[in-house]
Amino acid sequence: MHRKAVHYVTRTTSAAAGAVATAATSVAAAAVAASIMFSPVADASSRMDGVREDLLRAVQLNQITEEQAVKFEAKLAGRILGEA
């Protein structure tokens, strides 16, 4: 009888620890999501600065050509600056 009780306590303790870990993970994910949702939206000029940096990096890594970067930046500028 004693052996069954120890097994039950061990099993329920492990299950409880798993539930606590799952809850902690959910809380952390919710905190990250909330910080993203409630962070201020960047203004158009800072968004364009970020686009330029990303495109420059892509050109440096030979992922796209300079011509492609220029065309893509112009396309995004129309959308980003057009909504401001």
Backbone torsions as a table, in degrees:
resi	resn	phi	psi	omega
1	MET	NA	-40.2	-179.3
2	HIS	-61.7	-41.3	-179.3
3	ARG	-61.9	-39.7	178.7
4	LYS	-65.8	-39.0	179.9
5	ALA	-65.0	-42.8	178.5
6	VAL	-64.0	-42.3	179.1
7	HIS	-62.4	-42.6	179.8
8	TYR	-63.8	-45.0	180.0
9	VAL	-63.2	-43.5	179.0
10	THR	-62.3	-45.3	-177.9
11	ARG	-66.0	-43.4	-178.5
12	THR	-71.7	-32.4	176.9
13	THR	-66.5	-42.1	177.6
14	SER	-63.8	-41.1	178.9
15	ALA	-64.6	-41.7	178.9
16	ALA	-64.4	-41.5	178.5
17	ALA	-63.0	-39.7	177.2
18	GLY	-64.0	-39.9	179.2
19	ALA	-66.2	-39.8	178.4
20	VAL	-65.1	-42.1	178.8
21	ALA	-63.6	-40.5	178.0
22	THR	-64.2	-43.2	178.8
23	ALA	-63.7	-41.0	179.3
24	ALA	-63.9	-39.3	178.2
25	THR	-64.6	-42.2	179.1
26	SER	-63.9	-41.1	178.8
27	VAL	-64.6	-42.1	178.8
28	ALA	-63.3	-42.6	179.1
29	ALA	-63.9	-39.9	178.6
30	ALA	-65.6	-37.2	178.7
31	ALA	-65.3	-41.5	178.3
32	VAL	-64.6	-45.1	179.8
33	ALA	-61.4	-41.3	179.3
34	ALA	-65.4	-39.3	-179.6
35	SER	-66.3	-33.0	177.3
36	ILE	-71.9	-44.6	-176.6
37	MET	-65.7	-37.0	-174.5
38	PHE	-98.1	3.6	176.7
39	SER	-74.7	147.1	-177.5
40	PRO	-66.3	144.9	178.3
41	VAL	-75.3	133.0	-179.9
42	ALA	-67.0	145.2	177.6
43	ASP	-73.5	166.3	-173.0
44	ALA	-59.6	-40.3	-177.3
45	SER	-68.2	-37.7	178.5
46	SER	-72.2	-31.3	174.9
47	ARG	-64.5	-43.4	179.1
48	MET	-65.4	-36.8	175.7
49	ASP	-59.9	-42.1	177.8
50	GLY	-64.5	-40.0	177.6
51	VAL	-62.1	-45.6	179.6
52	ARG	-60.3	-43.8	178.9
53	GLU	-61.8	-44.4	-180.0
54	ASP	-63.9	-41.6	-179.9
55	LEU	-68.7	-39.5	176.6
56	LEU	-60.3	-43.3	178.9
57	ARG	-63.7	-41.4	179.3
58	ALA	-63.4	-38.3	177.4
59	VAL	-66.5	-43.6	179.5
60	GLN	-61.4	-32.7	179.5
61	LEU	-87.8	6.7	-179.2
62	ASN	57.8	33.4	176.7
63	GLN	-85.8	-30.0	175.9
64	ILE	-141.5	163.6	177.7
65	THR	-88.6	166.8	177.8
66	GLU	-62.2	-38.9	179.7
67	GLU	-62.5	-41.9	178.4
68	GLN	-64.3	-40.1	179.6
69	ALA	-62.4	-43.7	-179.4
70	VAL	-63.2	-45.3	-179.6
71	LYS	-64.7	-42.3	-178.4
72	PHE	-68.2	-38.7	178.0
73	GLU	-63.2	-42.3	179.3
74	ALA	-63.2	-40.9	179.2
75	LYS	-63.8	-45.8	-179.9
76	LEU	-69.5	-34.4	178.3
77	ALA	-60.9	-41.4	177.5
78	GLY	-60.8	-39.3	-179.7
79	ARG	-75.7	-46.9	-175.4
80	ILE	-70.9	-48.2	-177.6
81	LEU	-75.7	-24.4	178.3
82	GLY	-70.1	-28.3	179.9
83	GLU	-85.6	-13.1	-177.5
84	ALA	-74.0	NA	NA
